[in-house]
């Protein structure tokens, strides 16, 4: 009878120990603060995205070109009217 009791207890303890060890699961990895994989498109504000910056720069350039073209047209009209 002692043999069966010892056998039962030893099997029970052997089965219980690995279950307790895995009960917590794996350790959670801490958040990487290095910023090695920066993705600007994850930012919430659209004005900070590179494509938005390029669009603003293009719009400014287009505005400058239109302004210069209007100025040139006014100058040419003045020259035609003086003759």
C-alpha positions in Angstrom: 0.0 0.0 0.0 2.9 2.4 0.8 4.3 1.6 -2.6 1.1 2.7 -4.4 0.9 5.8 -2.3 4.5 6.8 -3.0 4.0 6.0 -6.7 0.8 8.1 -6.9 2.4 11.0 -5.0 5.5 11.0 -7.1 3.5 10.9 -10.4 1.2 13.6 -9.1 4.1 15.9 -8.2 5.9 15.3 -11.5 2.8 16.2 -13.4 2.1 19.3 -11.3 5.6 20.9 -11.4 5.7 21.5 -15.2 2.1 22.8 -15.1 3.0 25.3 -12.4 6.1 26.4 -14.3 4.1 27.2 -17.5 1.2 28.8 -15.7 2.5 32.3 -16.1 3.3 31.8 -19.8 6.2 33.5 -21.5 7.6 36.8 -20.2 6.3 39.8 -22.0 9.0 41.7 -23.9 9.4 45.3 -23.0 8.5 47.9 -25.7 11.5 48.9 -27.9 12.3 52.5 -27.4 15.1 52.7 -29.9 12.8 53.8 -32.7 14.8 51.8 -35.2 11.8 51.1 -37.4 10.3 54.6 -37.9 7.3 54.8 -40.1 6.1 58.4 -40.6 2.7 57.2 -42.0 1.8 56.0 -38.5 1.5 59.6 -37.3 -2.0 60.8 -36.7 -1.7 64.3 -38.1 -1.7 64.3 -41.9 0.3 67.5 -42.2 3.4 65.8 -40.8 3.5 63.0 -43.4 6.1 63.3 -46.1 3.6 63.1 -48.9 1.7 66.0 -47.4 4.9 68.0 -47.1 5.8 67.4 -50.7 2.2 68.4 -51.7 2.5 71.7 -49.8 5.9 72.4 -51.5 4.5 71.6 -54.9 1.5 73.9 -54.2 3.8 76.7 -53.2 5.9 76.3 -56.3 2.8 76.2 -58.5 1.6 79.4 -56.9 4.9 81.1 -57.5 4.8 80.1 -61.2 1.2 81.4 -61.6 2.1 84.6 -59.9 5.1 85.1 -62.2 3.0 84.3 -65.3 0.3 86.9 -64.3 3.0 89.5 -63.7 4.4 88.8 -67.1 1.0 89.1 -68.7 0.4 92.5 -67.1 3.8 93.8 -68.3 3.1 92.7 -71.8 -0.4 94.3 -71.8 1.2 97.6 -70.6 3.8 97.5 -73.4 1.0 96.9 -76.0 -1.1 99.8 -74.7 1.9 102.3 -74.8 2.6 101.7 -78.5 
